[in-house]
Amino acid sequence: MKLFNSVKWKRPSLSILVSITGIFIIYIWEFIPFIQSKRKYCSHPAVESPYCNFSVIHTLEGDPTASDIAMNSDAKILVSGGEDKAIKIWDLQTGKLEKTFSSDSGVINTLAISSDGKTVITGSGDRIVRIWDITSEKPPQILKSHSGSVRDVHLSSDGNTIISHSENEVNVWDINTGQLKATLKLPYFRLKDVSLDGKTVLIQLSNSQLVAWDVPTNQQNVIPKLSNLSIARLSLDGQKVVGIKRTGKRNFQLKVFDIKTQEFKAKQRFSRHLFRINNITFSENVAIGKTPKGLTVWNLETAQLEATLNQKNLEDLNREDFSHLVVSPDGKILAGITGKDYLKNTKIIVLQRP
């Protein structure tokens, strides 16, 4: 007994005890998100979220090289485009392919559709933005100005403004005249998102700072509290930035930031092992994200996990490669691209909830 009471044994024993306690605390801390997720899993009978009721209604197999999709505001039309340079027009009520338009050149990287479903904007590898009237057989209107492959296109909710992005520039176009209204050129940046009205462009600089470009005034406002974000998106009302930031090796934070007040509305910490988000879209007051655990639904008022759509709910969905998520404004129609061989055998999965 004297041996254990000696100073030589007290210090190592204390260190071992502290280490074990620390490991236990870390384990419990890591396990909390798992408990949250199990409570919120849609397979759990106590779940109340309406987003748990999604089911697959269509599997669209007519575009095997699809690289992007877009849905109009009433969720009646979905458009897809990709490596074969073709635009496919789908009826979401029947799941049938209605029309196909072929581009003269350039792999389609990105596309957008107007609210009324009559106009489609595409951005291609040939540096050209095209405006398609899908109600006619007319050739597309051509917009040339980009110095590189067009990576993103957005169409404002009123249908009057196009925002397009290539490697080192963002262009703003008047859709009615085809004139270039504004250009933002920087040596290196990433376009994160564009507001629905086309007036705010969210970009991330090479130093990881997040900047909101106010297009009408040409002001570039740094958001100092949001930096080093892996994902940054604007909410549907354009008033909030939803950011996802890695915090250490094991965790991430979901942050909801009010642009007007410059304050956080909510933020929550989660385990990256459980909920590593790599794709996100918005509907009503929720964010829907793709994670290794399935599709997750996050409440934008609280930043809390609201539901997880696991494989038991969606047996036909390969949840490991579901990407390019789009959702209707009312949150009742959700679609994404899936396929074992990306850009070779893709399918578009369409889900619906009551």
Residue, then its C-alpha position, 0 to 999 in steps of 0.5 A: m500500500k505504501l508503494f501506491n501512496s508514494v509520490k512516484w505513483k500518484r503522478p502517473s496514476l493521476s495522469i492516466l486517470v485524466s487521460i481516460t476521463g478526457i477520452f471518455i468525454i470526447y467519446i460522449w461528445e462525439f456520440i451526442p450527434f449520433i443520439q440526435s440523428k437516431r432520434k431524428y431518423c425517419s425510420h423512428p416512429a416518433v418523427e414528426s417532420p413532413y420531410c420524412n415522407f419522401s418517396v421515389i416517383h420517377t427514375l429518369e434514364g434518358d440522359p446518361t451523361a447528365s452533369d446538371i439539372a434545374m427545376n422551374s418554380d411550380a415543379k412541373i418541368l425539369v431540364s437536364g444537360g451534360e456531356d452529349k451537348a443536349i438539353k432534355i426537357w422532362d414532364l415531372q408529372t408523368g416522368k416523360l421526356e418531352k423534348t430534346f435540344s442539341s447544342d452546336s458545340g460545347v459540353i453543357n456544364t451548368l444550366a438554369i430555367s426560368s420560373d415559367g418554364k419557358t426559357v433555359i440558360t446553359g453554360s458550356g465548355d466552349r466559353i459560351v452562354r446560350i439562351w434557349d426558348i424551349t417553346s419554339e424550335k429557334p436556335p439559341q441566343i449566343l452570349k460571348s464574353h467569358s475567357g474560360s469554360v462557363r462553370d455556373v449560370h443563374l437566372s433571376s426570379d423575374g427572368n431579366t438577368i443572367i449571372s454566369h461564372s467562369e474561372n476568373e470572372v462573373n458576368v451579369w447580362d440583360i436577357n432581353t438585350g443580350q448586353l453585358k451589364a457588369t463584370l467582376k474579375l478577380p485573380y482567383f475566387r469561387l462563386k458560392d451562390v447567387s440570390l434569387d433576385g440576381k442582386t447579390v453574388l456570394i464569392q469566396l476569395s483566395n484568402s478564404q474571406l466571404v464577400a457579398w457583391d451587391v450587383p446594382t451598386n457594385q459594392q463588395n462587402v466582406i463578411p468578417k464573421l464568415s471565413n474558411l467555409s467549405i459550403a456557403r449558400l444564400s437562403l431563398d429570401g436572400q437575407k441569410v447565409v447558411g455556412i458549413k465550416r470544418t472545426g477540427k478533424r472530427n466536426f463541423q459547424l452549421k451556421v445561419f448568419d443574418i446579413k442585415t444584422q451581421e449576427f448569427k441567428a443560429k449555429q450547431r456543431f455536428s460530427r463530420h463522421l456522421f453528417r459530412i455535407n457535400n451538397i445542399t439545397f433550400s426549400e421553405n425554411v429548411a436546408i436539405g443536404k447530401t451526407p454519407k448517412g443519407l439526405t438530411v434536413w436542417n432547420l434554418e431557424t435553429a440549425q438543428l437536424e430535423a430529419t434524416l432520410n435513410q435507406k429504409n425510406l428510399e430503397d431505390l436510391n443509391r444514397e452514396d452518389f446522389s448529387h446536384l440536388v434541386v427542390s421545389p420552393d414548397g419542398k414537395i418535389l426533390a430531384g438529384i443525379t445518381g449513377k455508378d459511373y459518373l457522366k457515363n450511366t447517370k440517372i435522375i431520381v425524382l422524389q415527392r412528399p405529400 
